[in-house]
Amino acid sequence: MIRTQVVQVPGPTVPFEAIEVRPARPGDEEPVRRFLAGLSLRTQTLRFFTGVSRPSRTLLRALLAVDGNRDALLAVPTGTGEVVGHAMSYAREGGADVEVAIVVADEWQGMGCGARLMDALLGRAAARGARTAAMDVMGENRRVLAMIRRRWPGAAMRVCSGTVEVVVRIPAAPDLNDLANGGPRVG
């Protein structure tokens, strides 16, 4: 590409506030397939460490699995049924309590969609008892590494073969009794 060429990326057509973060459910396979196929090769590679322009049924089932060890959330513009973000976690043996991964559609990146997915995912993990989360980030993914440093300045980071292995502490889940009574009591 010549330096003077500009690539136009269409912006979101709905306001950010109209994004619903919800658990994955039966019937989400086709919207998630379209979402993954619509990601740029760079975004696919930063998330999956390879391109996934034709996601397999096996990959789709793994991304949408929700059970006692796995969780999956989607960011969906209200009323559209289209997916603009995906987050997942699974319980780990040893080390951190859960492994997490998030990907956001190119046109929604940098707008807080990933942060909303992460907050919801970690909140759900904390409610199940998780206290630490791990993620593998490609070393070239400067945007995500900067976000991690801002949100979790005490995160443990270790470079290994071009990736950064990150472990963060998850804030304790609020006590459900406190929520029912208007929030935690101080003092």
C-alpha positions as CSV (number, residue, x, y, z in Angstrom):
1,M,0.0,0.0,0.0
2,I,1.3,3.5,-0.8
3,R,1.7,5.7,2.2
4,T,-0.9,8.2,0.9
5,Q,-3.6,5.6,0.6
6,V,-6.1,5.5,3.4
7,V,-8.2,2.5,4.4
8,Q,-11.7,3.5,5.4
9,V,-13.2,1.3,8.2
10,P,-16.9,1.9,8.6
11,G,-17.9,3.0,12.1
12,P,-20.6,1.5,14.2
13,T,-24.1,2.2,13.1
14,V,-25.6,2.1,16.6
15,P,-24.6,4.0,19.7
16,F,-22.3,2.3,22.1
17,E,-24.9,2.4,24.8
18,A,-27.1,0.2,22.7
19,I,-24.7,-2.8,23.1
20,E,-26.0,-5.6,25.2
21,V,-23.5,-8.0,26.8
22,R,-25.2,-11.4,27.3
23,P,-24.3,-15.0,27.8
24,A,-24.0,-17.2,24.6
25,R,-27.0,-19.3,24.0
26,P,-28.3,-21.9,21.5
27,G,-28.7,-20.4,18.1
28,D,-25.7,-18.1,18.3
29,E,-23.5,-20.3,16.1
30,E,-24.4,-18.5,12.8
31,P,-24.0,-14.9,14.1
32,V,-20.7,-15.8,15.7
33,R,-19.6,-17.5,12.4
34,R,-20.4,-14.2,10.5
35,F,-18.7,-12.2,13.2
36,L,-15.4,-14.2,13.0
37,A,-15.4,-14.2,9.2
38,G,-15.9,-10.4,9.2
39,L,-12.8,-9.8,11.4
40,S,-9.7,-8.5,9.7
41,L,-6.9,-10.9,9.3
42,R,-4.9,-8.9,11.8
43,T,-7.7,-9.0,14.4
44,Q,-8.2,-12.8,13.8
45,T,-4.4,-13.3,14.3
46,L,-4.2,-11.2,17.4
47,R,-7.0,-13.2,19.0
48,F,-6.4,-16.7,17.7
49,F,-2.7,-16.5,16.7
50,T,-3.9,-17.5,13.2
51,G,-6.5,-16.6,10.6
52,V,-10.0,-18.1,11.0
53,S,-11.8,-16.7,7.9
54,R,-13.7,-20.0,7.7
55,P,-14.4,-21.0,11.3
56,S,-15.1,-24.7,11.7
57,R,-18.1,-26.1,13.6
58,T,-15.7,-27.4,16.2
59,L,-14.3,-23.9,16.8
60,L,-17.8,-22.4,17.0
61,R,-19.0,-25.0,19.5
62,A,-15.8,-24.4,21.6
63,L,-16.4,-20.6,21.5
64,L,-20.0,-20.9,22.6
65,A,-19.6,-23.6,25.3
66,V,-21.1,-22.7,28.6
67,D,-20.9,-25.2,31.5
68,G,-19.4,-25.6,34.9
69,N,-15.9,-24.9,33.6
70,R,-16.5,-22.6,30.6
71,D,-18.3,-19.3,30.0
72,A,-19.0,-17.3,26.9
73,L,-20.4,-13.8,26.5
74,L,-21.4,-11.9,23.4
75,A,-21.7,-8.2,22.7
76,V,-24.7,-7.6,20.5
77,P,-26.2,-4.3,19.4
78,T,-29.7,-4.3,20.8
79,G,-32.3,-5.5,18.4
80,T,-29.9,-6.6,15.6
81,G,-28.9,-10.1,16.6
82,E,-25.4,-9.4,15.1
83,V,-22.3,-10.1,17.2
84,V,-19.7,-7.3,17.6
85,G,-17.7,-8.9,20.5
86,H,-17.0,-12.3,22.0
87,A,-15.4,-13.2,25.4
88,M,-14.8,-16.6,26.9
89,S,-13.2,-18.2,30.0
90,Y,-12.5,-21.6,31.2
91,A,-11.4,-23.0,34.5
92,R,-7.7,-24.0,34.6
93,E,-5.8,-26.7,36.5
94,G,-3.1,-25.1,38.6
95,G,-1.9,-21.5,38.1
96,A,-4.6,-18.9,37.5
97,D,-8.2,-19.9,38.2
98,V,-9.5,-19.0,34.7
99,E,-8.0,-18.4,31.3
100,V,-9.8,-15.6,29.4
101,A,-9.9,-14.4,25.8
102,I,-11.7,-11.5,24.1
103,V,-12.1,-10.3,20.5
104,V,-14.0,-7.2,19.3
105,A,-15.1,-6.4,15.7
106,D,-12.6,-4.0,14.1
107,E,-15.0,-1.1,13.9
108,W,-15.8,-1.4,17.6
109,Q,-12.3,-1.6,18.9
110,G,-11.1,1.2,21.2
111,M,-14.6,2.2,22.2
112,G,-14.9,0.2,25.5
113,C,-16.7,-2.8,24.2
114,G,-13.8,-5.1,25.2
115,A,-13.7,-3.6,28.6
116,R,-17.4,-4.2,29.1
117,L,-17.0,-7.8,28.0
118,M,-14.0,-8.3,30.3
119,D,-15.8,-6.7,33.3
120,A,-18.8,-9.0,32.8
121,L,-16.6,-12.1,32.2
122,L,-14.5,-11.5,35.3
123,G,-17.6,-10.7,37.4
124,R,-19.1,-14.0,36.4
125,A,-15.8,-15.8,37.1
126,A,-15.5,-14.2,40.5
127,A,-19.1,-15.2,41.4
128,R,-18.0,-18.8,40.7
129,G,-15.0,-18.4,43.1
130,A,-12.2,-17.4,40.7
131,R,-9.6,-15.0,42.1
132,T,-7.1,-14.8,39.3
133,A,-7.3,-14.7,35.5
134,A,-4.7,-15.5,32.9
135,M,-4.5,-14.5,29.2
136,D,-2.0,-14.9,26.5
137,V,-1.4,-11.7,24.4
138,M,0.7,-11.5,21.3
139,G,3.7,-9.2,22.0
140,E,2.6,-6.9,19.1
141,N,-0.8,-6.4,20.5
142,R,0.1,-3.0,22.0
143,R,-3.5,-1.8,22.5
144,V,-4.4,-4.8,24.7
145,L,-1.1,-4.7,26.6
146,A,-1.6,-1.0,27.3
147,M,-5.2,-1.7,28.5
148,I,-3.8,-4.4,30.9
149,R,-1.2,-2.0,32.3
150,R,-3.9,0.7,32.9
151,R,-6.5,-1.6,34.5
152,W,-4.1,-3.9,36.4
153,P,-0.8,-2.1,37.1
154,G,0.2,-5.0,39.3
155,A,-0.4,-7.7,36.7
156,A,2.3,-10.4,36.4
157,M,3.6,-10.5,32.9
158,R,6.1,-12.9,31.4
159,V,7.3,-12.9,27.8
160,C,7.5,-16.3,26.2
161,S,8.1,-17.0,22.5
162,G,6.6,-13.8,21.2
163,T,3.6,-13.8,23.5
164,V,3.0,-12.2,26.9
165,E,1.6,-14.4,29.5
166,V,-0.5,-12.2,31.9
167,V,-2.0,-13.1,35.3
168,V,-4.3,-10.6,37.0
169,R,-6.2,-10.6,40.3
170,I,-10.0,-10.6,40.0
171,P,-11.8,-8.3,42.5
172,A,-14.0,-10.3,44.8
173,A,-17.6,-10.7,43.7
174,P,-20.0,-8.5,45.7
175,D,-22.0,-10.3,48.3
176,L,-25.4,-11.0,46.9
177,N,-27.0,-10.1,50.3
178,D,-25.2,-6.7,50.1
179,L,-26.6,-6.1,46.6
180,A,-30.1,-7.0,47.7
181,N,-29.8,-4.5,50.6
182,G,-28.6,-1.6,48.5
183,G,-24.8,-2.2,48.5
184,P,-22.0,-3.1,50.8
185,R,-21.9,-1.5,54.2
186,V,-18.8,0.6,55.0
187,G,-17.5,0.9,58.6
